[in-house]
Amino acid sequence: MPETVRGVIARRTGAPVELVDVVIPDPGPHDVVVRVQSCGVCHTDLHYREGGINDDFPFLLGHEAAGIVETVGESVTHVTVGDFVILNWRAICGECRACRRGRPWYCFDTSNAGKSMTLTDGTELTPALGVGAFADKTLVHERQCTKVDPAADPAVAGLLGCGVMAGIGAATNTGNVSRGDSVAVIGCGGVGDAVIAGARLAGAATIIAVDRDSRKLAWAKQFGATHEIDASTEDVVERIQELTGGFGADVVIDAVGRPETWKQAFYGRDLAGTVVLVGVPTPEMTLDMPLIDLFSRGGALKSSWYGDCLPERDFPILIDLYRQGRLPLENFVTERISLDEVEKAFDAMHHGDVLRSVVVW
């Protein structure tokens, strides 16, 4: 039978979020009802609230989540009732042209729940990134659930559902950081610090944190930064070169996503080095550069979607590393909040006061 739970929605552009009743339908054949235990407050949720993704209001926000499988559809084989899972917004289809070519991290036909969650008056909700986890329970496709070690703290595990995985994967999957590499990370919020943690895991010898906020530079040290650059007072490109023998870094990752930071990344890398863009630009941003510079410096210019991850491969490994004390995921959790504090968490995020606020049940 359908049931009613509490959830956080964005009803119109820029308006404060609302805590309302949400109706969870009976799951379709491949759907799963998950009892949410934690959900991080990600900047993407704020983009939804501000109309920066699309205008399919009302949105059921929240997507960076972990919980327990409670009910499954009749054809579900991927998970079972009682499994502890991390939710992901890229449910690999296995059939599209990317999957068939052995590049499933680019899957072009990811799956979402076959039914819609609604308000009590029947209004259909658009779940953020196909998840909608700022709610006591949510409805997702079975392949949006990745089973991991149930001993993990849900508030920590759920962060792999978006920002932390995006950062770690930008270093380890997209950037292919290797032992002994020099890495510079521009922007040391949650994603940037995850990049630093990923570079450390990969064995980078030099990890340079770049930001304009001294608090964020201090946070970066917790995740493995070996050097810091204050972009408000120092020339970023010159300092990266100074810290890398005059050459530039092997890999520079832009976790901000602005034309000026991308140029810093481009000119701050070594010849034939790699630039990775993981920060998300806004649609009006443009880039104006001499084409000869792109030709003459060689190397690779990449963008990273969700850290080019495969949830079934990456989530369990990273949880194991966290459980072994080798990946400090707990350091990303700045505060644990209740469902009715999401709007306050957006304000704290806007002012740079947190790496992650996490709603816990």
C-alpha positions in Angstrom: 0.0 0.0 0.0 1.2 3.6 -0.7 2.4 5.4 2.5 2.9 8.9 3.5 6.2 10.2 4.8 7.8 13.6 5.5 10.1 15.2 2.9 11.7 18.4 1.9 10.6 20.0 -1.4 11.5 23.1 -3.4 8.2 24.5 -4.8 9.4 27.4 -6.9 12.7 29.2 -7.8 14.5 30.7 -4.9 11.7 30.1 -2.3 12.7 28.5 1.0 12.3 24.8 1.1 9.2 23.2 2.7 8.8 20.1 4.9 5.6 18.4 3.6 3.9 15.1 3.4 5.1 12.9 0.5 3.3 9.8 -0.8 5.5 6.8 -1.6 3.7 4.5 -4.1 4.0 0.8 -4.2 7.2 -0.1 -6.0 7.1 -1.0 -9.7 8.7 -4.2 -10.9 12.3 -2.9 -10.7 11.7 -0.3 -8.0 13.0 -0.3 -4.4 11.7 1.6 -1.3 14.6 2.7 0.9 14.3 3.9 4.5 16.7 6.8 4.5 19.2 6.9 7.3 21.3 9.9 6.2 21.5 12.4 3.4 24.2 15.1 2.8 23.2 18.6 1.8 25.0 19.0 -1.5 25.4 22.2 -3.6 23.5 20.5 -6.4 20.3 20.5 -4.2 20.8 24.3 -3.9 21.1 24.5 -7.7 17.7 22.7 -7.9 16.1 25.1 -5.5 17.4 28.1 -7.4 16.2 26.7 -10.8 19.7 26.2 -12.0 19.0 22.6 -13.2 15.6 22.8 -14.8 12.2 24.1 -14.0 10.4 20.8 -13.3 9.1 22.0 -9.9 8.2 20.9 -7.3 11.5 19.1 -6.6 11.9 16.5 -3.8 15.5 17.4 -2.8 18.3 15.3 -1.5 20.5 12.7 -3.3 23.6 12.0 -1.3 22.2 9.3 0.8 22.4 5.9 2.5 19.7 3.7 4.0 18.1 0.3 4.4 16.1 -1.5 1.6 12.6 -1.9 3.0 10.4 -3.0 0.1 11.3 -4.4 -3.4 9.4 -4.8 -6.6 8.5 -8.2 -8.0 11.4 -8.3 -10.5 14.1 -6.9 -8.3 17.2 -9.1 -8.1 20.0 -6.6 -7.4 19.3 -6.1 -3.7 17.2 -7.7 -1.0 15.1 -6.4 1.9 17.4 -5.4 4.8 20.5 -4.5 2.7 22.4 -1.4 3.7 22.9 0.6 0.5 24.4 3.9 -0.8 22.1 5.5 -3.3 23.6 6.7 -6.6 22.2 8.8 -9.5 24.0 6.8 -12.3 22.3 3.4 -12.5 24.3 1.8 -15.3 22.1 0.3 -17.9 24.5 -2.1 -19.6 22.9 -1.6 -23.0 23.6 1.9 -24.3 26.5 2.6 -26.7 28.8 3.7 -23.9 28.2 0.5 -21.9 28.5 -1.7 -25.0 31.9 -0.1 -25.7 33.2 -0.9 -22.2 32.8 2.6 -20.9 29.9 2.2 -18.5 31.0 5.3 -16.4 29.6 7.3 -19.4 26.3 5.4 -19.4 23.8 7.5 -21.5 20.6 5.7 -20.3 20.7 5.5 -16.6 17.6 4.2 -14.8 15.2 5.8 -12.3 12.1 4.5 -10.5 9.3 3.5 -12.7 6.7 5.3 -10.6 6.5 8.9 -9.2 6.4 10.1 -5.7 3.7 12.7 -5.2 2.3 15.3 -2.8 -0.9 14.2 -1.0 -3.0 16.1 -3.7 -1.4 13.9 -6.4 1.1 16.5 -7.7 4.1 14.6 -9.1 7.4 15.4 -7.6 10.7 15.5 -9.5 13.4 13.8 -7.4 16.7 15.5 -7.3 19.1 13.6 -9.6 16.5 10.8 -9.7 16.9 10.1 -5.9 14.9 12.5 -3.7 16.3 11.5 -0.4 15.4 14.4 1.9 12.6 12.2 3.1 12.0 9.4 5.6 11.8 7.0 2.7 12.4 7.3 -1.1 11.6 5.3 -4.2 14.5 4.4 -6.6 15.4 1.9 -9.3 17.1 -1.2 -7.9 20.4 -0.3 -9.7 20.5 3.0 -7.9 21.3 1.0 -4.8 24.8 -0.2 -4.0 25.2 -2.6 -1.1 28.1 -1.9 1.2 29.4 -2.9 4.6 26.6 -2.3 7.1 29.1 -1.4 9.8 29.8 1.9 8.1 28.4 5.1 9.7 25.4 6.0 7.4 26.3 9.7 7.7 29.7 9.0 6.3 28.8 6.3 3.7 26.1 8.4 2.1 28.6 11.1 1.0 29.9 8.7 -1.6 26.6 9.2 -3.4 27.7 12.4 -4.9 30.3 15.0 -3.9 33.0 12.9 -2.2 32.9 10.3 -5.0 33.1 13.1 -7.6 36.2 14.4 -6.0 38.0 11.1 -5.3 37.1 9.8 -8.7 38.3 13.0 -10.4 41.8 12.2 -9.0 41.9 8.4 -9.3 39.7 7.7 -12.3 39.7 10.8 -14.5 43.1 12.3 -13.6 44.8 8.9 -13.3 47.0 10.2 -10.5 49.9 7.9 -9.9 52.6 7.3 -7.2 55.0 10.2 -7.1 52.9 12.6 -9.1 52.5 16.3 -8.3 48.9 17.4 -8.0 47.3 20.8 -7.6 43.7 21.2 -6.5 41.9 24.5 -7.1 39.0 25.0 -4.7 39.0 23.2 -1.4 35.4 22.8 -0.5 33.9 19.3 -0.1 34.7 18.2 -3.6 38.2 19.7 -3.7 39.1 18.1 -0.4 37.8 14.8 -1.8 40.2 15.3 -4.7 43.0 15.7 -2.2 42.0 12.6 -0.3 41.9 10.7 -3.6 45.3 12.0 -4.7 46.8 10.9 -1.4 45.3 7.4 -1.8 46.9 7.2 -5.2 50.3 8.0 -3.8 50.9 11.5 -5.0 54.1 13.0 -3.6 53.1 16.7 -3.8 49.5 17.8 -3.2 49.0 21.5 -3.5 45.7 23.0 -2.1 44.6 26.3 -3.7 41.8 28.5 -2.2 41.0 32.1 -1.2 39.7 31.0 2.2 42.2 30.3 5.0 39.7 28.0 6.7 39.4 25.8 3.7 43.2 25.7 3.3 43.4 24.4 6.9 40.7 21.8 6.2 42.7 20.6 3.1 45.6 19.6 5.4 43.3 17.0 7.1 42.9 15.2 3.8 46.6 15.2 2.7 47.6 18.5 1.3 51.3 19.0 1.5 51.4 22.7 0.4 48.8 25.5 0.4 48.4 28.5 -1.9 46.3 31.5 -0.8 44.8 32.6 -4.2 43.7 35.9 -2.7 47.3 37.1 -2.1 49.5 34.9 -4.4 49.9 34.3 -8.1 48.5 30.7 -8.4 50.4 29.7 -11.5 53.7 31.0 -10.4 53.4 29.3 -7.0 52.4 26.0 -8.5 55.5 26.2 -10.7 57.7 27.1 -7.7 56.4 24.1 -5.8 57.1 21.7 -8.6 60.6 22.5 -9.6 59.6 25.3 -12.0 57.7 22.9 -14.3 54.1 22.8 -13.1 52.0 20.0 -11.7 51.5 16.6 -13.4 47.7 16.9 -12.7 45.7 20.0 -11.9 42.1 19.6 -10.9 39.7 22.6 -11.0 37.0 22.0 -8.4 35.6 25.5 -8.8 34.5 25.5 -12.4 35.1 29.1 -13.5 37.0 30.4 -16.6 39.6 32.0 -14.5 40.3 28.9 -12.3 40.3 26.7 -15.4 43.0 28.9 -16.9 45.0 28.7 -13.7 44.7 24.9 -14.0 45.8 25.0 -17.7 48.8 27.2 -17.2 49.7 25.6 -13.8 50.3 22.1 -15.3 53.5 20.7 -16.6 54.0 20.3 -20.4 51.9 17.3 -21.4 50.2 17.3 -18.0 46.5 16.8 -17.3 43.8 19.2 -16.5 40.6 17.9 -15.0 37.4 20.0 -14.6 35.1 18.7 -11.9 33.7 22.0 -10.7 30.4 22.7 -12.6 30.3 25.9 -14.7 27.1 27.8 -15.3 25.6 27.9 -18.8 26.6 31.5 -19.5 30.4 31.0 -18.8 32.7 31.1 -21.8 36.5 30.5 -22.3 38.7 32.7 -24.5 42.2 31.4 -25.1 44.9 31.4 -27.8 44.5 28.2 -29.8 48.3 27.9 -30.1 48.5 27.4 -26.3 46.2 24.4 -26.5 48.3 23.0 -29.3 51.7 23.7 -27.9 51.3 22.4 -24.4 50.0 18.9 -25.3 48.7 16.7 -22.6 45.0 16.0 -21.7 42.1 18.3 -21.0 39.3 16.4 -19.3 36.0 16.9 -17.6 34.9 14.5 -14.8 31.3 13.4 -14.4 30.6 11.8 -11.0 34.3 11.0 -10.8 33.9 8.7 -13.8 32.9 6.1 -11.1 31.3 2.7 -11.2 29.3 2.6 -8.0 29.3 -1.2 -7.8 33.1 -1.2 -8.1 34.1 2.0 -6.2 31.6 2.3 -3.3 32.5 -1.0 -1.5 36.3 -0.4 -2.0 36.1 3.1 -0.6 34.0 2.0 2.4 36.5 -0.7 3.1 39.4 1.9 3.0 37.4 4.1 5.3 36.8 1.2 7.7 40.5 0.4 7.7 41.3 4.0 8.7 43.0 4.8 5.3 40.4 7.2 4.0 39.1 9.9 6.5 35.6 10.2 5.2 34.4 11.2 8.7 36.2 14.5 8.3 33.8 15.6 5.7 30.9 15.6 8.1 30.9 19.1 9.7 27.5 18.8 11.4 24.6 16.4 11.7 21.2 18.0 11.4 17.5 17.1 11.3 15.2 17.2 8.3 13.7 20.6 9.2 17.1 22.2 9.2 17.9 21.9 5.5 17.3 25.6 4.7 19.8 26.6 7.5 22.3 24.2 6.0 22.0 25.9 2.6 22.8 29.2 4.3 25.9 27.6 6.1 27.0 26.2 2.7 26.6 29.6 1.0 28.9 31.2 3.6 31.5 28.4 3.4 31.0 27.4 7.0 30.8 23.6 6.4 32.2 20.9 4.2 29.0 18.9 4.6 25.8 19.2 6.7 24.3 15.7 6.9 20.6 15.0 7.7 20.4 12.0 9.9 17.4 10.0 11.1 
